[in-house]
Amino acid sequence: MQSKNLLMRLLNLSLHHGRLQKMCCGEQIPRLSKTNQRLPDLSKRTRQFHFTARGQSTTDDSAGEEDAARSDASAKRESYLEARRKGVLMGRRRLSPMERVGGMLETKTDFGVQDLTRDLRTSGNRDAKVVEKVDDDETDSSRISDHNHEESFETSVYGDSVTGGNHFDKTQHRGPPLVDGEYIIITRENLKRQEKLVRLIKLDARLEFKCKFGNLLHADIIGHQGGSVFATDMDIELLIRRPSLDEFVLYMKRNPVIAYPKDCCTMLMMIDACPGDVVLEAGSGSGSMTLFLSRAVGHHGKVLSFDKLPTHQVRAEKNLKLWQTSYDISNQVKWPQNVSFYPCRLQDCGEYIKDAQVDGAIIDMESPSTVMTTMSQRLKSGKAMAVYVANLTLVIDLAEVIRKERLPLVTETILEVTHKEWVVNPARRHAGIVLQESKTADGEEFGDDGVVGKGKGVQYIADEIPKYLARPHHIQSSHTAFLVKIRKIRKSSSTFKV
Ligand SMILES: C[S@@+](CC[C@H](N)C(=O)[O-])C[C@H]1O[C@@H](n2cnc3c(N)ncnc32)[C@H](O)[C@@H]1O
């Protein structure tokens, strides 16, 4: 009994000694949980310490050496975050939710849930490589039709100023290739590494795109389909495609703050903007809402855009022009030329548009309650306007003006548009199990049951059906505005919905 006690004390002493030495050498030691003070792994680590610190083994236990060497190698491989996740490092800040969840994400997926990338690397003009994104059922004939398509794009005509001369069956083609002078969007997102790149650039054959992921000649991009993946000179892949209108609006230059796309689209719905409508806007600002209105009313409609500050209106005009030009050279249909800018206060609009009445209006300016009288005269009876206001005090101001001045307007809806963005990614772990696609780290094949081995608390399984991790995106948009729908009626009414 006595000798057993002595042995235990010696063992504890040696373990303690090992911990102390490791701390002296700056090596991190595992934190012991309060509930479980067992130290079996520590004894191996102590042995490993002697092995590495003195340059030679102090034990002839070959299994122990292997263990030590393996854990040494794996310790090197372990990233800082992984060590933090396992609680190996002490006294550091807590991990953010994103850092914690990062360990559960598959590292390989860079471009969202589906990665259809096939390794079809073709060299461009220089060293840049292009990895075409293709559909699984794509055949060689579709590539031939792409070639034909380039010809038809070259020979397409913009004859008819209204429709853009669209005699082209869009369903039969994959879309025109990227051309010099149009806007493109370059993206790269890796949630695990918290990397995000979104750049809106204009293609110019003489220039080179530069970012922290490497360089890429514009000339190498021109002529390829939108939605291609290009490798930079650092061999990092970037997704390149045409921007949608909401992306252009978000990344274009701006003077005053813009109306956000989610609100723009809701306001279009509120005023029921249709092709052929004549709509009014105050103020033009940076031109975000102007662009959405221009698209909604189309070639036969008209947008009357007012702003009291010429500097702001110049920015709106420039943005509209840039988008129109880019759209015209990259599409088979011309963007409508339907916007008239007026550099004056909305209250003085009669100077330019006489007593014209409109089918709808968007009011996005300071103190919108000051223009309610003007709008009650400009809106056609039964038609609606959408007012973009930052806070509820301004909403109450609107209702109060309508009530006090007995305007023929009625407040129908007050909305706040909230979007909650979610992320669905292939998971690396599921229910505490590490998921692997086909092989273990040692290159061992999975068995029929999908299980190859158990060890160190990690079970590897093969799974034909990938497991996914769904969670809210770690960045969410916050409050932007309240949207108030106000309808013009024939006579002032005492019924208000506020
Ligand atoms: C927030 S910005 C509009 C942003 C714009 N809707 C967009 O999406 O880019 C407000 C604009 O209203 C203009 N403004 C303010 N009072 C005005 C008034 N009485 N008449 C016309 N424009 C006005 C300002 O000069 C400013 O450019």
The ligand as an ORCA input file, in Angstrom:
! r2SCAN-3c Opt
* xyz 0 1
  C     -31.502     60.798    -49.463
  S     -31.312     61.659    -50.899
  C     -32.227     60.748    -52.074
  C     -31.544     59.482    -52.485
  C     -32.120     58.884    -53.721
  N     -33.497     58.518    -53.564
  C     -31.319     57.670    -54.143
  O     -31.876     56.564    -54.108
  O     -30.143     57.802    -54.493
  C     -32.333     63.079    -50.605
  C     -32.248     64.088    -51.713
  O     -33.368     64.923    -51.634
  C     -32.972     66.210    -52.055
  N     -33.991     67.174    -51.592
  C     -34.169     67.643    -50.346
  N     -35.215     68.482    -50.299
  C     -35.735     68.551    -51.549
  C     -36.825     69.227    -52.142
  N     -37.605     70.036    -51.446
  N     -37.057     69.034    -53.462
  C     -36.290     68.221    -54.184
  N     -35.238     67.562    -53.677
  C     -34.953     67.704    -52.375
  C     -31.586     66.368    -51.459
  O     -30.835     67.335    -52.157
  C     -31.019     64.961    -51.621
  O     -30.262     64.865    -52.785
*
